[in-house]
Amino acid sequence: MSSVIVVIGAGSIGQAIARRVSAGKHVLLGDVRREQADAAADVLADAGFEVSTATVDVSSRESVHAFTGMAAAIGPVSGVIHAAGVSPTQASPETILKVDLYGTALVLEAFGNVIAPGGAGVVISSQSGHRLAALTPEQNKALAMTPADELFGLPMLQPGAVADPLHAYQLSKRGNALRVMAEAVRWGRRGARLNAISPGIIITPLARDELAGPRGPGYRRMLSLSAAGRAGTPDEVGAVGALLMGPDGAFITGSDILMDGGVTAAYWYGELSPA
């Protein structure tokens, strides 16, 4: 029985990591749009991978649990790549919090119950979480450890407190990094590891939506004033994902790797610094 690499969010970044860690394993691709999962599966199958697909809505507990059961029925789950999400240009604050924050909590909870010993997971977060002002220790702990179904009872997540899509996105991504740290403790009891990657602007369909949207000029300014002076590629994120999920990353768990070409450094200490 082959072990299983689960990919949630069948876009460019999830595929890039999967290609590096899935040789000889069964890849289960899940996406809210089945046609996107099927298209990604065709590409991977043509490259020699064993692939199956499913529809999964990470904002639905029932959907996530059904998908987790499907993965476990195929074989031992040795890897989880969680790359599903929506951006500030694509969605309302409510939807962003439900998909990016609550959805990630659901996924890590469900797969933390089935991940195999020696397994590893990686969550694709965002540089945006690193540009949110510091939260209180109590808020950090609440985002990290509040049970998924109780998250929307937190005062900091009430509609009146999160009225802007970018604020919702930043809160969600800060929450992702904190949730990964807390869940890494639980995953560790099963002999598994869990980390996050916070990429900057990576050229994907989501990034193209952002660059073409109302925040496009600001994002282009970010790139021009960063140390790298450019956007990243899915393959660059794939290389970091492979490190975190592979034997060379065996001493890394509960971490969040910021890879944004220096944008966050320029935001806090350089020319992008806010007034």
C-alpha positions as MATLAB code, in Angstrom:
seq = 'MSSVIVVIGAGSIGQAIARRVSAGKHVLLGDVRREQADAAADVLADAGFEVSTATVDVSSRESVHAFTGMAAAIGPVSGVIHAAGVSPTQASPETILKVDLYGTALVLEAFGNVIAPGGAGVVISSQSGHRLAALTPEQNKALAMTPADELFGLPMLQPGAVADPLHAYQLSKRGNALRVMAEAVRWGRRGARLNAISPGIIITPLARDELAGPRGPGYRRMLSLSAAGRAGTPDEVGAVGALLMGPDGAFITGSDILMDGGVTAAYWYGELSPA';
ca = [
       0.000    0.000    0.000;
       1.483    3.341   -1.082;
       1.716    6.165    1.381;
      -0.289    9.265    0.525;
       0.692   12.865   -0.100;
      -2.354   15.092    0.295;
      -2.483   18.376   -1.607;
      -5.281   20.793   -0.726;
      -5.492   23.610   -3.232;
      -4.332   22.278   -6.586;
      -2.666   25.475   -7.778;
       0.894   26.136   -8.851;
       2.503   26.159   -5.399;
       0.851   22.954   -4.187;
       1.855   21.208   -7.389;
       5.438   22.472   -7.166;
       5.898   21.001   -3.693;
       4.100   17.772   -4.598;
       6.409   17.136   -7.556;
       9.394   17.187   -5.223;
       8.090   14.953   -2.437;
       5.693   12.476   -4.065;
       7.834   10.050   -6.076;
       6.612    6.504   -5.395;
       3.637    7.790   -3.406;
      -0.039    8.308   -4.133;
      -1.012   11.951   -4.575;
      -4.524   12.948   -3.520;
      -5.403   16.358   -4.948;
      -8.304   18.221   -3.384;
      -9.752   21.536   -4.483;
     -13.049   23.364   -4.137;
     -13.156   23.287   -7.930;
     -12.989   19.706   -9.128;
     -11.994   20.785  -12.634;
      -8.866   22.480  -11.249;
      -7.897   19.338   -9.343;
      -8.480   17.217  -12.435;
      -6.355   19.530  -14.610;
      -3.492   19.386  -12.104;
      -3.851   15.607  -11.878;
      -3.452   15.283  -15.648;
      -0.167   17.195  -15.502;
       1.174   15.114  -12.615;
       0.006   11.837  -14.142;
       1.801   12.695  -17.380;
       4.946   13.186  -15.281;
       4.648    9.682  -13.820;
       2.817   10.268  -10.543;
      -0.095    8.179   -9.268;
      -2.895   10.669   -8.671;
      -6.524   10.821   -7.645;
      -8.751   13.847   -7.096;
     -11.609   15.001   -4.925;
     -13.665   18.076   -4.216;
     -13.032   19.626   -0.813;
     -14.321   22.839    0.711;
     -11.978   23.722    3.576;
     -14.586   26.026    5.125;
     -16.864   23.011    5.738;
     -16.113   20.632    8.597;
     -18.105   17.867    6.895;
     -16.192   18.278    3.638;
     -12.769   18.308    5.346;
     -13.587   15.226    7.413;
     -14.866   13.332    4.363;
     -11.689   14.247    2.473;
      -9.501   13.177    5.388;
     -11.290    9.826    5.504;
     -10.775    9.368    1.768;
      -7.038   10.016    2.154;
      -6.685    7.594    5.066;
      -8.555    4.904    3.135;
      -5.988    5.062    0.314;
      -3.027    4.481    2.603;
      -0.908    5.966    5.404;
      -0.902    9.769    5.105;
       2.798   10.699    5.071;
       2.468   14.273    3.856;
      -0.011   17.158    3.811;
       0.416   20.250    1.634;
      -2.219   22.826    2.502;
      -2.191   25.508   -0.194;
      -5.853   26.526   -0.419;
      -6.855   30.123    0.160;
      -8.402   33.320   -1.143;
      -6.887   36.797   -1.442;
      -8.074   40.269   -0.371;
      -9.055   41.115   -3.929;
     -11.004   37.886   -4.403;
     -13.205   37.789   -1.327;
     -14.981   39.564    1.523;
     -13.539   39.707    5.048;
     -16.023   37.038    6.145;
     -15.012   34.635    3.382;
     -11.294   35.236    3.935;
     -11.596   34.426    7.632;
     -13.702   31.361    6.923;
     -11.396   29.918    4.245;
      -7.931   31.082    5.256;
      -8.210   31.031    9.057;
     -11.003   28.611    9.999;
     -10.282   26.329    7.025;
      -6.633   25.957    7.976;
      -7.577   25.165   11.572;
      -9.980   22.466   10.344;
      -7.404   20.902    8.018;
      -4.669   20.764   10.651;
      -7.062   19.367   13.236;
      -8.374   16.638   10.920;
      -5.059   15.550    9.420;
      -3.332   15.793   12.794;
      -5.521   12.844   13.768;
      -4.326   10.621   10.903;
      -0.815   11.777    9.937;
       1.581    8.832    9.928;
       4.662    8.607   12.153;
       7.534   10.237   10.287;
       5.081   12.322    8.264;
       5.208   16.043    7.631;
       2.906   18.875    6.696;
       3.369   22.326    5.270;
       0.890   25.212    5.245;
       1.203   27.961    2.654;
       0.627   31.200    4.543;
       1.736   34.686    3.399;
       4.130   37.543    3.985;
       1.033   39.554    4.953;
       0.986   37.890    8.348;
       4.378   39.448    9.033;
       3.136   42.983    8.350;
       0.360   42.927   10.934;
       1.153   44.910   14.079;
       2.013   42.884   17.162;
      -0.893   41.215   18.918;
      -1.148   40.678   22.663;
       0.047   37.361   24.106;
      -3.591   36.551   24.869;
      -4.627   37.194   21.251;
      -1.742   35.077   19.958;
      -2.769   32.192   22.189;
      -6.408   32.541   21.161;
      -5.559   32.385   17.439;
      -3.230   29.450   18.032;
      -5.315   27.278   20.304;
      -9.020   28.155   20.166;
     -10.909   25.133   18.790;
     -11.789   25.752   15.142;
     -15.540   25.904   15.718;
     -15.112   28.513   18.462;
     -12.860   30.892   16.515;
     -15.663   33.189   15.386;
     -16.625   33.805   18.980;
     -13.342   35.676   19.568;
     -13.846   39.447   20.029;
     -10.980   40.209   17.624;
     -12.769   38.370   14.795;
     -16.168   40.023   15.097;
     -17.466   41.773   11.941;
     -17.110   45.200   13.523;
     -13.470   44.489   14.342;
     -12.516   43.159   10.879;
     -14.146   45.325    8.242;
     -11.362   45.387    5.633;
     -10.360   42.399    3.423;
      -6.633   43.105    3.831;
      -6.963   43.170    7.632;
      -8.867   39.871    7.491;
      -6.120   38.393    5.319;
      -3.314   39.591    7.583;
      -5.093   38.258   10.669;
      -5.705   34.933    8.955;
      -2.090   34.541    7.915;
      -0.760   35.531   11.337;
      -3.217   33.012   12.711;
      -1.916   30.338   10.327;
       1.641   30.687   11.639;
       0.449   30.589   15.247;
      -1.859   27.610   14.602;
       0.995   25.715   12.931;
       3.177   26.249   15.998;
       0.469   24.979   18.347;
      -0.522   22.040   16.122;
       3.142   21.053   15.707;
       3.076   20.091   19.384;
       0.131   17.743   18.784;
       1.534   16.396   15.507;
       4.822   15.766   17.303;
       3.115   13.324   19.637;
       2.446   11.206   16.553;
       6.069   11.514   15.425;
       5.184   13.982   12.659;
       6.307   17.515   11.832;
       4.419   20.617   10.717;
       5.639   23.948    9.356;
       4.431   26.989    7.448;
       5.851   28.947    4.532;
       5.016   32.643    4.186;
       5.746   33.526    0.561;
       5.767   37.007   -0.864;
       4.337   37.722   -4.282;
       4.643   34.475   -6.229;
       3.469   34.505   -9.831;
       0.300   32.409   -9.708;
      -3.272   33.082  -10.877;
      -4.064   34.492   -7.421;
      -1.092   36.886   -7.620;
      -2.095   37.975  -11.100;
      -5.550   38.847   -9.726;
      -3.898   40.947   -7.051;
      -1.501   42.679   -9.457;
      -4.423   43.528  -11.762;
      -6.617   44.711   -8.896;
      -6.805   47.953   -6.925;
      -3.747   47.030   -4.848;
      -1.649   46.315   -7.961;
       0.371   49.556   -7.924;
       1.244   49.014   -4.269;
       2.378   45.446   -4.926;
       4.526   46.543   -7.869;
       6.120   49.168   -5.631;
       6.810   46.448   -3.058;
       8.650   44.408   -5.646;
      10.669   47.315   -6.998;
      11.862   48.343   -3.516;
      12.638   44.844   -2.245;
      16.140   43.413   -2.158;
      15.301   40.823   -4.816;
      13.524   43.355   -7.018;
      11.155   40.758   -8.448;
       8.352   38.338   -7.726;
       9.045   34.733   -6.831;
       8.185   31.517   -8.641;
       6.249   28.448   -7.495;
       9.384   26.352   -7.973;
      11.240   28.468   -5.415;
       8.485   27.799   -2.875;
       8.568   24.145   -3.928;
      12.240   23.909   -2.993;
      11.564   25.215    0.518;
       8.538   22.935    0.861;
      10.659   19.945   -0.094;
      13.225   20.876    2.550;
      10.569   21.164    5.253;
       8.903   17.877    4.320;
      12.049   15.877    3.643;
      14.863   14.322    5.707;
      17.035   17.449    5.514;
      14.334   19.290    7.471;
      14.002   16.666   10.193;
      14.904   19.165   12.952;
      12.421   21.818   11.767;
       8.896   21.827   13.138;
       6.534   24.517   14.382;
       8.310   27.081   12.221;
       7.179   29.694    9.720;
       9.621   30.393    6.884;
       9.309   33.904    5.436;
      10.424   33.980    1.776;
       9.461   37.261    0.157;
      12.565   38.620   -1.540;
      13.076   41.113    1.272;
       9.702   42.888    1.078;
       8.962   42.551    4.790;
      12.458   43.721    5.711;
      11.931   46.803    3.527;
       8.498   47.346    5.085;
       9.749   47.430    8.655;
      13.246   48.866    8.178;
      13.577   50.228    4.630;
      11.949   52.343    1.986;
       8.582   50.601    2.282;
       8.297   51.594    5.931;
       4.846   53.055    6.694;
       4.654   56.639    7.881;
];
